[in-house]
Amino acid sequence: MTTQEPKHVGDIARAIRDQAIRKHPQIATAPRKPPTDNLGLGDPECELCGGVGFVRLEVERDHPKFGKLLVCPECRADYQQELARRAYERHVATIEQYSIIPRPDATFEEFNHSNRTANIHAAKIAARRFAQGEAKNPWLVLYGEVGTGKTHLAMAVTHVLRERQESVLFASAPDLLDLLRPGDDKYTDELLSIAREVSYLIIDDLGTENRTTWAFEKLYQLINHRYNTLTHLMLTLNDSPRDLPDRLGSRIEGPQTTLIRVEDTDYRKKMRREKHA
């Protein structure tokens, strides 16, 4: 008489465990560590995987996951979360190779808008909504004179997005173009891929780069890609988008954009005057 061969990974695990207990009865009474103490093991009492920590889906042979072992969703949920956290950290570390790290004090809380113009208030509100995923439009463009707080708000947005564990690339236009210049194709391709696919792309000081044909084409490629895919983009400019080449300016002023002119005195100069007064 032949015994029926186990069909599930859990059945195999229980059979191995029972055989081990028959040979070594002390195993049955040995203390067990909770599964959270060891992310590489399943819970011996898990009914789904039988302690193996993995399960196999019952799918058709032509299914892409046929025969593959998956982390047990019952007893190793903590491990799945840990894997997701590590993957996010690796992704962030890759992006940060090319990003400006925002100043710690460049937050919404530290953005001083008292005794300033109404559109400074509007810019802060729009930036906060954009950072929190509550904006009506996927693009936010702040333009106006230097020293009005556009870069501060871009950094504040970056801080909030990272707290939300969103993938975000924050770079100035000149620095971004310098990194994209022909050289090491591996890093150029990697940066292009990140700038295209990252959840949020923030380009500071657009228009201050050397306005060569090559620079325009690279910027147009990136912005047009995000225009076609309607993925999140934030830009800061000193001049109006209408001062940019037509193909670029028309994209930026499209219906997907919240466009705010930031008009005020140079805040940095104002603070220096007050400091020395």
C-alpha positions in Angstrom: 0.0 0.0 0.0 1.4 3.4 -1.0 0.9 6.6 0.8 -0.4 9.6 -1.0 2.3 12.1 -1.9 2.0 15.5 -0.3 0.8 18.2 -2.7 1.4 21.3 -0.7 4.6 22.8 0.7 2.8 22.9 4.1 2.1 19.1 3.9 5.8 18.4 3.1 6.9 20.6 6.0 4.6 18.9 8.5 5.7 15.4 7.3 9.4 16.4 7.8 8.6 17.9 11.2 6.7 14.7 12.3 9.5 12.5 11.2 12.0 14.6 13.1 9.9 14.5 16.3 9.6 10.7 16.1 13.4 10.5 16.0 14.1 13.3 18.5 11.0 13.8 20.8 12.6 16.7 22.6 12.0 18.8 19.5 8.3 18.9 20.3 8.8 20.6 23.6 11.7 22.9 22.6 11.1 26.6 23.1 10.0 28.4 20.0 11.0 31.9 19.0 8.3 34.2 17.8 8.5 34.7 14.0 9.3 38.4 14.5 12.5 37.4 16.2 13.9 35.7 13.1 12.8 37.0 9.8 14.2 34.0 8.0 11.8 31.4 9.6 8.1 30.7 9.5 6.0 30.0 12.5 6.0 26.2 13.2 2.3 26.5 14.1 1.3 28.3 10.9 -1.5 26.3 9.2 -0.7 27.8 5.8 3.0 27.0 5.4 3.6 24.5 8.3 6.6 26.5 9.5 8.5 26.6 6.2 7.9 30.3 5.8 7.0 29.9 2.1 4.0 28.8 0.1 3.5 27.7 -3.4 0.5 28.9 -5.4 -1.7 26.3 -7.0 -1.7 27.7 -10.5 -1.7 26.4 -14.1 1.6 25.2 -15.5 1.9 28.1 -17.9 1.4 30.7 -15.1 4.5 32.9 -14.5 4.4 32.0 -10.8 4.0 28.2 -11.3 6.4 26.3 -9.1 7.7 29.4 -7.4 7.9 29.8 -3.6 6.4 32.9 -2.1 6.9 34.4 1.4 4.1 33.1 3.6 1.5 35.9 4.0 0.2 34.5 7.3 3.3 34.1 9.5 5.9 36.3 7.7 4.0 39.5 7.1 6.7 41.2 9.1 9.3 39.9 6.8 7.4 41.2 3.7 7.2 44.6 5.4 10.9 44.5 6.1 11.7 43.6 2.5 9.6 46.5 1.3 11.4 48.8 3.7 14.8 47.7 2.6 13.8 48.0 -1.1 12.6 51.5 -0.5 15.8 52.5 1.3 17.9 51.1 -1.6 15.7 53.0 -4.1 16.1 56.3 -2.1 19.9 55.8 -1.8 20.1 55.4 -5.5 18.1 58.6 -6.1 20.0 60.6 -3.5 23.2 60.1 -5.6 21.7 62.6 -8.0 19.6 64.7 -5.6 20.0 67.9 -3.6 19.6 67.0 0.0 17.2 69.7 1.3 18.3 71.8 4.3 16.9 70.5 7.6 15.4 73.9 8.3 13.7 74.2 4.9 10.3 73.1 6.1 6.8 74.4 5.9 6.9 75.2 9.6 10.0 77.4 9.1 8.7 79.2 6.0 8.0 82.7 7.3 5.1 84.2 5.4 4.1 86.9 7.9 3.9 90.5 6.5 4.3 89.1 3.0 2.2 89.3 -0.2 -1.0 87.2 -0.7 0.6 85.1 -3.5 3.3 84.0 -1.0 0.6 82.6 1.1 -1.0 81.0 -2.0 2.3 79.5 -3.0 2.8 77.9 0.5 -0.7 76.5 0.5 -0.3 75.1 -3.0 3.1 73.5 -2.2 1.7 71.9 1.0 -1.2 70.4 -0.9 1.1 69.2 -3.7 3.4 67.5 -1.1 0.5 65.8 0.7 -1.0 64.4 -2.5 -4.1 66.7 -2.3 -3.4 69.0 -5.2 -6.0 69.3 -8.0 -3.3 69.2 -10.7 -0.2 66.9 -10.9 2.1 69.8 -11.8 3.1 72.8 -9.7 5.1 75.7 -11.1 6.3 78.7 -8.9 7.9 81.6 -10.8 9.0 85.0 -9.8 11.9 87.1 -8.5 14.9 85.6 -6.7 14.8 85.4 -2.9 11.0 85.0 -2.6 11.2 81.4 -1.1 10.6 79.2 -4.1 13.6 77.0 -3.4 12.6 76.8 0.3 9.1 75.6 -0.7 10.6 73.0 -3.1 12.8 71.7 -0.3 9.8 71.6 2.1 7.8 69.6 -0.4 10.8 67.2 -0.7 10.9 66.7 3.1 7.1 65.8 3.2 7.3 63.5 0.3 10.2 61.6 1.9 8.3 61.3 5.1 5.4 59.8 3.1 8.0 57.4 1.5 7.3 58.7 -2.0 10.2 58.5 -4.4 11.4 62.0 -5.3 14.3 63.5 -7.2 15.1 67.1 -6.3 17.7 68.8 -8.4 18.6 72.2 -9.8 18.3 72.5 -13.6 22.1 73.2 -14.1 23.2 70.4 -11.9 20.8 67.9 -13.5 22.1 68.8 -17.0 25.7 68.5 -15.8 25.0 65.0 -14.7 23.2 64.1 -17.9 26.1 65.2 -20.1 27.8 62.4 -22.1 30.3 60.6 -20.1 29.6 57.5 -18.1 26.7 55.9 -19.9 25.8 53.7 -17.0 25.1 56.7 -14.7 23.6 58.8 -17.5 21.1 56.1 -18.3 20.3 55.5 -14.7 19.6 59.2 -14.0 17.5 59.5 -17.1 15.5 56.5 -16.0 15.0 57.9 -12.5 14.1 61.4 -13.8 11.5 59.8 -16.1 10.0 57.3 -13.7 10.4 58.7 -10.2 7.0 59.5 -8.6 7.9 63.2 -8.0 10.4 65.2 -10.0 11.3 68.6 -8.7 13.5 70.9 -10.8 14.7 74.1 -9.1 15.9 77.2 -11.0 14.7 76.1 -14.4 15.9 78.7 -16.9 19.3 79.4 -15.2 21.0 76.6 -17.2 23.1 77.4 -20.2 20.5 77.6 -23.0 22.1 75.4 -25.6 20.3 73.3 -28.0 21.5 70.2 -26.2 20.2 71.5 -22.8 16.8 72.4 -24.3 16.4 69.0 -25.9 17.2 67.2 -22.7 14.9 69.3 -20.6 12.2 68.9 -23.2 12.6 65.2 -23.3 12.1 64.9 -19.5 9.3 67.4 -19.2 7.5 66.1 -22.3 7.7 62.5 -20.9 6.1 63.6 -17.7 3.5 65.6 -19.6 2.5 62.5 -21.6 2.3 60.3 -18.6 0.8 63.0 -16.3 3.2 62.2 -13.5 4.0 64.7 -10.7 6.4 67.5 -11.5 7.3 70.7 -9.6 9.3 73.5 -11.2 10.7 76.8 -9.9 11.7 79.6 -12.3 12.8 83.2 -12.0 11.2 84.1 -15.3 7.8 83.4 -16.7 7.3 80.1 -18.6 6.5 82.3 -21.6 10.1 83.4 -21.6 11.2 79.8 -22.3 11.3 78.3 -25.8 7.8 77.8 -27.1 7.7 74.0 -27.1 8.8 73.9 -23.4 6.7 76.9 -22.2 3.5 75.6 -23.8 3.9 72.2 -21.9 4.5 74.0 -18.6 1.5 76.3 -19.0 -0.9 73.4 -19.9 -4.1 72.5 -18.1 -2.3 70.0 -15.8 -0.4 72.8 -14.1 -1.1 75.0 -11.1 0.9 78.1 -12.0 1.6 80.7 -9.3 3.6 83.9 -9.7 5.5 84.6 -6.5 5.9 88.4 -6.1 7.6 89.9 -3.1 10.8 91.6 -2.1 14.0 89.6 -1.8 13.5 87.9 1.6 17.2 87.1 2.1 18.1 90.8 1.5 15.3 91.8 3.9 16.6 89.5 6.7 20.2 90.8 6.2 19.0 94.4 6.5 17.0 93.7 9.6 19.9 91.8 11.2 22.3 94.7 10.7 19.7 97.4 11.5 
